[in-house]
Amino acid sequence: MDMKMTSSIASGIAATMAVGAAAYLLSGRSPKARKKQLQRKAGQAIQAVGDVMDGLSTMMK
């Protein structure tokens, strides 16, 4: 994999996360509970993306 493909994958993942977050915000939960769970899920998603990027960079070495 070259760096351009890795960048495309990362931007695709980021776009998917943004769409998912917007859809989640439109669901019918209370704002306080929704905010707390969104923060938790966003942190997990960011960590997962970091793990994927780390794995890709390890494979390229």
Backbone bond lengths (Angstrom), bond angles and torsions (degrees), N, CA, C in turn:
res aa  C-N    CA-C-N  psi(-1)  N-CA   C-N-CA  omega(-1)  CA-C   N-CA-C  phi
1 M - - - 1.457 - - 1.525 109.09 -
2 D 1.294 114.56 136.01 1.451 117.63 176.61 1.527 109.88 -96.67
3 M 1.306 114.86 172.78 1.460 120.40 -174.56 1.525 111.57 -66.15
4 K 1.348 117.46 -32.44 1.459 120.43 -179.80 1.530 110.61 -64.74
5 M 1.334 117.03 -40.88 1.458 120.59 179.41 1.524 110.52 -67.89
6 T 1.321 116.22 -40.07 1.463 120.56 178.00 1.520 110.29 -61.75
7 S 1.319 116.58 -40.30 1.457 120.97 178.42 1.523 110.70 -65.02
8 S 1.328 117.59 -39.34 1.462 121.44 178.10 1.522 110.70 -64.28
9 I 1.316 116.54 -41.98 1.456 120.82 178.77 1.519 110.40 -62.70
10 A 1.331 116.27 -44.85 1.466 120.47 -179.14 1.521 111.27 -63.42
11 S 1.332 117.84 -41.76 1.463 119.46 -179.85 1.528 110.66 -69.64
12 G 1.323 118.06 -33.27 1.461 121.11 175.73 1.514 111.61 -65.17
13 I 1.318 115.95 -42.07 1.465 120.48 178.28 1.525 110.08 -64.42
14 A 1.329 116.84 -41.91 1.469 120.44 179.84 1.530 111.07 -63.60
15 A 1.328 116.89 -41.11 1.463 120.29 178.84 1.530 110.65 -64.91
16 T 1.327 116.40 -41.02 1.456 120.90 178.60 1.524 110.76 -63.08
17 M 1.334 116.58 -41.91 1.459 120.59 178.08 1.531 110.73 -62.32
18 A 1.338 117.08 -40.39 1.465 120.47 -179.24 1.531 111.00 -65.42
19 V 1.328 116.46 -43.11 1.463 120.03 179.04 1.533 110.17 -65.32
20 G 1.315 116.70 -41.86 1.459 120.30 178.52 1.515 112.21 -63.52
21 A 1.322 116.78 -40.13 1.458 120.49 179.00 1.526 110.74 -65.73
22 A 1.334 117.11 -40.30 1.459 120.26 178.95 1.531 110.70 -65.35
23 A 1.319 116.75 -42.14 1.467 120.29 178.64 1.526 110.53 -64.37
24 Y 1.306 115.96 -39.27 1.457 119.94 179.62 1.530 111.28 -65.30
25 L 1.331 116.12 -38.62 1.464 119.54 179.38 1.524 111.82 -64.73
26 L 1.313 117.22 -27.20 1.457 120.50 -179.38 1.525 112.66 -83.31
27 S 1.323 117.01 -5.25 1.464 119.05 178.13 1.524 109.60 -71.88
28 G 1.334 118.20 171.04 1.454 121.57 -168.39 1.513 117.27 -93.94
29 R 1.298 120.60 33.76 1.465 120.60 179.20 1.526 111.17 -89.99
30 S 1.325 115.69 167.07 1.459 119.57 176.50 1.530 109.28 -67.97
31 P 1.310 117.22 147.29 1.465 120.35 -175.24 1.534 114.24 -58.73
32 K 1.317 116.96 -39.23 1.467 119.34 -177.05 1.529 111.08 -68.18
33 A 1.327 117.58 -46.24 1.464 121.39 179.18 1.517 110.19 -66.39
34 R 1.323 116.85 -38.45 1.458 121.37 179.66 1.531 110.81 -63.96
35 K 1.327 116.64 -43.22 1.461 120.96 -179.24 1.524 110.67 -63.37
36 K 1.310 116.11 -43.84 1.461 120.19 -178.52 1.528 111.21 -64.75
37 Q 1.326 116.59 -44.68 1.463 119.24 -179.95 1.522 110.69 -69.68
38 L 1.326 117.95 -36.17 1.452 121.01 178.06 1.525 110.80 -62.99
39 Q 1.313 117.41 -41.06 1.457 120.80 177.63 1.522 110.81 -62.44
40 R 1.331 116.50 -42.18 1.453 121.29 -179.83 1.533 110.45 -64.78
41 K 1.329 116.28 -47.59 1.462 121.23 -179.12 1.526 111.31 -66.01
42 A 1.323 117.41 -37.93 1.462 120.70 178.79 1.518 110.25 -64.94
43 G 1.314 117.15 -40.57 1.465 120.40 176.86 1.517 111.68 -62.62
44 Q 1.324 116.62 -41.21 1.465 119.88 178.31 1.526 110.80 -66.57
45 A 1.325 117.22 -39.53 1.462 120.88 179.60 1.528 111.19 -65.63
46 I 1.309 116.53 -41.98 1.466 120.16 179.10 1.522 110.26 -64.35
47 Q 1.312 116.68 -39.96 1.465 120.08 177.98 1.526 110.43 -65.49
48 A 1.319 117.64 -39.31 1.463 121.08 179.05 1.530 110.96 -64.74
49 V 1.337 116.69 -42.33 1.459 120.21 177.70 1.528 110.12 -63.02
50 G 1.311 116.76 -40.92 1.466 120.21 177.20 1.518 111.54 -62.11
51 D 1.320 117.36 -40.10 1.459 120.63 177.99 1.522 111.45 -65.00
52 V 1.339 116.62 -40.34 1.461 120.32 178.26 1.521 110.36 -64.40
53 M 1.317 116.91 -45.26 1.468 120.44 179.94 1.526 110.71 -63.55
54 D 1.320 116.60 -38.64 1.459 120.46 177.81 1.526 110.43 -64.06
55 G 1.320 115.91 -42.80 1.466 119.85 177.96 1.517 112.19 -63.91
56 L 1.339 116.74 -40.94 1.466 119.95 178.04 1.525 111.25 -64.09
57 S 1.315 116.36 -42.23 1.465 118.64 -179.62 1.521 111.07 -67.70
58 T 1.322 116.96 -33.02 1.462 120.10 176.67 1.527 110.56 -67.44
59 M 1.330 117.36 -39.65 1.459 120.80 179.18 1.522 111.80 -66.18
60 M 1.329 117.53 -30.56 1.465 121.11 -178.46 1.512 112.96 -75.40
61 K 1.316 116.85 -18.91 1.470 120.31 -177.99 1.496 111.50 -73.31
